[in-house]
Amino acid sequence: MGVFDVDYNKINILKDMPYEVEITHHTWITMSDGTKLSAKIWSPVMEGVNKGTVLEYLPYRKDDFTALRDEIRHKYFAGHGYTAIRVDIRGTGDSEGIIEDEYPKIEQDDGVEVIEWIAKQPWSNGSVAMIGKSWGGFNGLQIAARQPEALKTIITLCSTDDRYADDVHYRGGTMMASDMLWWASTMFAYNARPPFPKFVGDRWYDMWLDRLENTPPFVEKWVEHQTRDSYWKHGSVNENYSDIQIPVLTMSGWADAYPNAVFRLMNNLNVPKKAIVGPWAHEFPDLAIPGPQIGYLQEVLEWLDKWMGSTKDTTHQDEFLVYLQDSVEPQTSYSYRGVNG
């Protein structure tokens, strides 16, 4: 049976998990400059169970925008023995500070500090994996290139190794006006939302005004840099693939904007790696259309179990699984893409 043969959407993934799960809805992680980042933690309830920590690090507001998907995915990891932690990036959600751009150095610095914080917690065994789609896939690659000691593997979906030539800003030196504008506008709207008083207390109003007054439209910076300069080289791991020295699981879809990066990562990373390219658009492959979907969380759990231990698997053979689509009549969208045979 192949990876594309089973529709795991029909299976209740939160049923019959080995461990009960305890949730810490809010905790602060203090950065070296005093800024506090907000985190939510899912923990397996069983003394002595500690397979490692799964970190997702995003600007997408853990307490509303991604709350449902976080509850399903991170609870699944915790129910299988991993501590799972979801952190709002500086200046977003309930975290303090201002977010000034996509993937600035301070975002990576904070990410490294978060990993160091995790490794020092009494519930941690010192091993961390980063997981994420799109923004979280980007910063997983970027932080892996920083080589924090506790980071053992990353799972990166729908992301890119090249911020200038293969993203929503420029292609072939040409400005992607529609993609650039709508994406910058979307983030501007997200960042204008207030934090939750439930977690930040009476400061919520002052924090909100600070965001409204000081969070810039990202597009201004993007338009200032119309050539491949140091601004775009920052965060583009293709500048030096050898900076990444840990195992990588990468995925994308033919209907996504980022399948090309999967091939480049497989060609250029000199680490244990696995890639999956399906028929999907920009979504997790257990939900994405067109189908068929796959058991994404099961794939991730298998990868985590393989690489979160103290020893590396010297028998690992790199894998590249690609869904070959039938030729079909053109139409605006597809719910399912068939395959020959």
Secondary structure, 3 states (H helix, E strand, C coil): CCCCCCCHHHCCCCCCCCCEEEEEEEEEEECCCCCEEEEEEEEEECCCCCCCEEEEEECCCCCCCCHHHHHHHHHHHHHCCCEEEEEECCCCCCCCCCCCCCCCHHHHHHHHHHHHHHHHCCCCCCCEEEEEECHHHHHHHHHHHHCCCCEEEEEEECCCCCCCCCCCCEECCEECHHHHHHHHHHHHHHHCCCCCHHHHHHHHHHHHHHHHHHCCCHHHHHHHCCCCCHHHHCCCHHHCHHHCCCCEEEEEECCCCCHHHHHHHHHHCCCCEEEEEECCCCCCCCCCCCECCCCHHHHHHHHHHHHCCCCCCCCCCCEEEECCCCCCCCCCCCCECCCCC
